[in-house]
């Protein structure tokens, strides 16, 4: 059973309901947490026979808006859709939670209610972004806007374990995002984190600049959540801007329009490569239970994919295996032998290297 914060996101609850129906039709059991006066009519409107699907609604009298302060909201709004969805997982009534709502509140609720995994200092959001050589795993993408050097070191450990499990790379190459490749470049946080990573047993290859992300040889990119979230949104914005520029330039003449039409297949492939809805969300790593954080602007397709992702993650007990490996690495700070089935890697669409 997947708990869905149906009131979280810019277009909730409509997109949440639509995405839940699509996922339920694939035999995924889902509990929608939110205002039943809004959710139930949408269910009947979108799927008159929704009661035949593995869908249930849990009424919540409150919700946490995007602009509300995370800590206070989680502590005060006990009957909010986010808090009750997370609590359902902690109580064993659901196996994973999905939310496209306030990411700061998600971090607070996840930490307070689900608890941090052993030896984890701060949970972090990690996900792959496409590069010239395939993809790079970026962590943290928004959970921790204020970080310490030790947090960045552990984010690197999490990235090491995640990439090893998913891509089967024995010793992932880890880079630190900075404003220069030289060791002396960067903020105080980055400089101190550099020293820690240089002394660690991880395969640390040094700093990289943002312009080199797509062409570097790194497997993991480490940064604090403030920088990571700006990076992610800048990439998303750039993708939309380039698409707009192409359409504008190709509308100047019939010949340009013809070229654009002939190249539309290629452009569509590039667009799909950066489409956030393809996966739907990213794991909030370092918690005791699966928590998928979806984009605030998620459409129905993104919610559907986030629910499918959560279901697959739980089916393979990925979070349990991941937490065990992170704890072992944090304790030993050395290479750890990690054996994961090919079936687990297939979840993420990667072949064995």
N, C-alpha and C positions, 0 to 999 in steps of 0.2 A: 504494500500500500504506500503510495506516494502522497505526501501532504503538500498541497499547493496553496500558497498565499494568493488567493484570487483577487484581492484588492490592491496588490502591489504592482506598480508599473504605470507608465504614462497613459495607457489606454485600457486599464483595468476598470471593471471586471470583464468587459466584452472579449478582449483578446485572450484572457485567461480561460474563460468558459469555452471559447471556440477551440483553443489549443488542447484543453482537457478532453473535449469530446473526440477530437481526432486521435489523441493518444489512447483513450479508452476503447476506441474501435479496434485498437491493436492489442486488446486484452490486457491493458495495464490498469490496475486498480488505483483509483485516485479519490482523495478526499479534498473537496474545495472548501477552504475556510474563508468566510466573508459574510456579507450582508445577504441573507437568503431572499429578502424582498427584491433585490436586484439580480441575484444569481439564478434563482429558480425560473423567473419569466424568460430569461435569456436561454436557459436550457431548453425550455419548451419551444421557444421561437426557433432555435437553431437545430434542435433534434427532438421532435415530438415524442419519440419513444426512448428518450434518454434513460428512463428508469430501468430499461433492459440492459443498459451498459454498467460496467463496474465503476459507477460514479455515486458518491454520496456528498451531501452538503452539510457542513458544520457551521451553524450560525455564529457570527461574531458581531458584537454591537459597536465595535470601534475599528479604526485602522490607523496606520502610521503613514503620514504623508511624506513625500520626498523632502520637503523643506524643514521638517521637524528635527529637533536635536535628538540624536540617536539614544544616548544613555537615559535621559529623562523619559523619553517616549516609551522605551521598553519597560522601564521600571513602573511607570504610571499606567500604561495602557495594557493591563493584563488580559483584557478581552479583545485585543486587536487581532486581526487575521494573521499577522506575522508571528506574534508571540504564541498564539494558540496552535498554529501549525508546527512551530518548533517544539512546543511542549508535547504535542502528540507523538513526535519521534522520541523524545526523552522518556515518555511514558510507555513506549513499546506499542503504541497503537498505529504507528506508521514507521516505515523503514528509512525514509529519506524525505527531505524537504526541498521545495523549489520556490524561489521568490524573485520577482523582478522589481521589488520595491526598494526602499531606502537601504543602500548597501552598508552604510554605517550602522544602522539599526540591526541589519542582518548579522554583522560582526558581533555586536553587543549581545544580541539574543542567542546567537550560536555559542559564544564563549560562556555566558552565564548559565544557559539552560542545558546545552549539550555537553559543555565542558571541553577544555583543551586536552588533546591526546598527551600521553606521557612524554615528558621532557620538551614539550613544545612551549615556547615563550609567548608567541603571538601567531594566531592563524593568519593565513595569507591567501590571496586569490592568484591562481596561476593558470595560464592557458597558452596554447600555441598561436603564433602569428606566422603567416606565410613569408618565406624569404626566397632569394634566388636559388638557394640550395635545398629547398624543401620547407623547413619550418624551424622556429626557435621558440623555446618555452620561456615565457616571461613571467616573473614573479617579483614583486607584488604588483597587482594591477588595480589596486584601489582600497584594500582593506585597512591599511595602516598609513594614514597621512603623516603621522609623526613616528619616526623609527629611531632605533639605536643601532650602533655598529654590530652588536651581537645578534640583533634581529636579522640584519642583512646576511650575516654569516649563516644563520639557520635557514633563511630563505634559499640560500645556495644549496644547503644540504637537502632541503625539500625538492628543489629543482633537480638535483642529482638523482635522487631516488625516483622521482616521477618519470624522468626521461629514461632512466635505466629500465623501469618497469614497462613503460609504454613502447619505447623504441628499441629496447634491448641493446642499448649502447653501454658497453662495459664501464667506460670512464668518461662520462659526458664532459665536454669542454665548457667551462663556466666563465662568463665575462661580467664585468661590473659596468653599468651605464654611467658615463661621466661626460664632461665637456671637453675631454682630451684624452688621448691614449697614454700619456705619460703618467707615471705613478704619483707625481706630485700635483696632478690636476684634480679638480673636484671640490665639493664642499667639505667641511670638516667631517661630516658623516661618511662621505664616500672615501675620504683619505684613511680614516680609521678602519673602515670596513675592508679596504684594500690590504692593510697590514694583517688583519685577521685571516683573510682569505689566502694571502700569500703564505702564511704559516700553517694553514690547514693541509689536510691530506687530500683535499679535492683537487681536481684537474683545473686549476685556476689559470686562465690565460691573460689576465690583466683587464685594463679598461678598454671600452670601445665607445665611440661617439654615436649619436643617434643616426647620423647619415650613413654609418657603416653597418647598421643592423641587418640590412637585407643582403649584404655581400660578405659578411664575416663568416668565420668558421666555427663560431660558438654554437653550442647546443642549448645553453641556458643563459638567460639575461637577467641579472639581478638588479633591482632598484627598490626604493621605498614606494609605498602606495600612492603618495602624492604625485611623484614623477611618473610612475607607471600608468596611473589613470589618465594623466594629461597625454602621455604617449599614445595610449590606446585610442582616446577620443580624437587626437590629432590625425591618426592614421585613418580612422573612420571618416573624418571630415574631408581629408585629402582625397580619399576614394570617390566621395560624392562630388567634390569639386572638379576632379579630372573628368569624370563622366559628363558633368555639365559643360565644361570647356570643349570637350570633343563634340558634343551635340551642337553647341553654338557655332563652332568653327565649320562644321560640316553642313551647316544650313545656309552658308553664304552663296552657294551655287549648286546647280543640278549635278555637276560633276562630283563635287564634294559629297553631296548626298548619296550618290552612287557608290563612291568609295566607302562611305560609312556603312551603307547597306551591305556591301560585299564583305566588309570586315566585322559585321555585327556578331557573327558566331564567336570570333576571337574576343571581342569586347565582352560578350556575355560570359565567356569562360573566366575572364579576368574578374568580372564582377562577382561571380559565384565563389571565386577563390577567397575573396575578402568579405563574403556575406556572413554576418554574425548569426543569422537565423539558421545556418547550416548545422551548427552544434547547439545553439540555444543558450548556453550558459557555461560557467566555469565552476570548478570545485573550490569551495572555501576550505583550503587544506589546513590540517592541524587540529581538527575537531574530532570528537569521538564517533560522530555519525555523519553520513553524507549530507551535505548542504550545497545545493546548486544555486549560484547567484546568476540570474539572467540579467540582460540589459534592461535598463529602465524603459527604453523605447521599443521593447520587444513586441513583435506582431504575433499573430496566432501561430504561425509556422515556427517561430522561435520558441514559444512556450511549449508547443508539441515536442520539438526536439530536446528541449531541456528536460521534459518529463521522461522521454525515452532514454536520454542519457542517464538520468537518475536511476531509472529502472535497471539499466545494464550495469551501472556501477554497483548497485546493491546485489544484483544477481551473482556477480563475480567476487563479492566481498572485497572490493578494491581498497576501500578506506581502511579496513582492518589490516590488510597486508602492507599498505603504505605506511600506516602509523608504526607498525612493528619495525619496518626498515629504517624509518626516520629516528626512532628511539635508539636503535642499535648503532646507527651512524653518529648520532649526537653523543652517545656514551663512549664509543670507541674512537670516533673521529678518524676512521680508517676505512679502507675498502671493505664492503660487505658483499658476500655472495648472495645474490638475489635471483631466485628462480621463479618465473611466472609463466603460466601456460600461454600457448599461442592464441588460445581462445580469448584470453584477457586482452592481449594486444590488438586483436582484431576488432575490439570494441571501438578503438580509436582510429582504425583504418590504416594502421602501419604494418608493413611487412618486416620480417626479421632481418636485421642487418648482418 
